[in-house]
Amino acid sequence: MILNLGTTQTLTVAIIFYFIGDFLKNKLRLFDELCIPAPIIGGLLFAVLNFSLTKLGVVDINISAEYTTLFIYIFFSTIGLKISFKLIKSGGSLLFRYWLLCGVLVVFQNIIAIFASKALNINPLLGLMCGSISMEGGHGYAAAFGQTIQALGQGNAVDFGVTAATFGLIFGGILGGPVSRFLIERHSLCGKKHRTHASDNLHKSDCAVNLRSNSSWNINLSPLSFLEHLLVILICINLGDILSRLAYRLNGFIMPVVVSSMLMSVIFKNINDKVNFAELDTKFLNLLGDLSLGMFLTVSLMNIDLYELSGVLPIICSLVFLQVAFIILFGVFVCFRVLGRDYNAAVMISGMIGHGIGATPNAMANMATLTDKYGESPRAILVVPLVSSFLIDIIGVPCILYFINILS
């Protein structure tokens, strides 16, 4: 029996499984320690349940993803509306070096994915999903750019990338701390004792967004203010859509709307900082971004075809293993030296491994564990989330677009 869910039913089920994922994350210590997001847990749980019911011949549930792309457009627009050039200047030379190293990492992640995919005899476009799209970009990029690559003829690109991102998330949470602990103890490093809480330092650096998952929002927002925020976001999305269409018509360049809408948002943010055209509430942008990404990821994972994916699981594992090996070697032998061979550098390596193959929460969790034991590292707490949250996109997105276009 086939059960087709419409948009309303799909969103209802998605919210239910989002809650289930959040419940399991809070109850099962492993999920919490690895910083696996609730939508990933809930979405995968539905996919496993649907797969089981289909195999048993009970029911095959088909869900509707008709309006879910709007969620990811909103998410990337909220990121752009928080990128301030003034904040970038505050990080100094250490931020620039870390940013540059992360950019090098992004390039090599894509090169590794392409050459490895050829060795494994799969389409390089599909292999690219196990490059920086899913590693540095995480589940959000895997789902967003996966749709673009699917449109180029790779039908299971989203499933491929989301699975790779999930494995990366696990490895990023497990390996970041031990690698940096090795560097700290090998070089007899230590930080300042009596560490203040990481979130305090982040608040001072205007980057508290990265620890917001369990925070209290306390947002005072009127209906008019809500509509103002929504209007700004929708304008950026529409302008981004126009830019994407123009780029393709003028020279055949593929620019996903998620990228162009984020670019329009960055432009609007920095113009608005000077003319104060609209009063934007960062807390509300964080909330709206989290909700949009959460719903998009939940529905995307609910729609995964586990039967089709099972045939390529060994290939995904091989590609992810290569990425994990590279980031550890790159971090220990290159990044640690470039960043100064000191305690801050060692802590930042744990952050790089956390977000380089996982996500920013992994990076923050890795660094918090180290600084609790060895002493505080305010510079690492400032630089890592600033780069991983949005600065890396300035290098990462053009890099992804370049490889997609040369391979398509």
QUIHU-V143958 format. One record per helix or strand of 3 or more residues. SS is the DSSP state (H for helix, E for strand). FROM is the first residue (numbers start at 1). LEN is the number of residues. If there is no record, write none. Layout:
SS/FROM/LEN  SS/FROM/LEN
This chain:
E/2/3  H/7/21  H/29/5  H/38/18  E/60/3  H/68/13  H/85/5  H/92/28  H/124/7  H/138/14  H/157/30  H/198/7  H/208/4  H/223/29  H/257/19  H/282/21  H/306/5  H/313/26  H/343/14  H/360/15  H/378/30
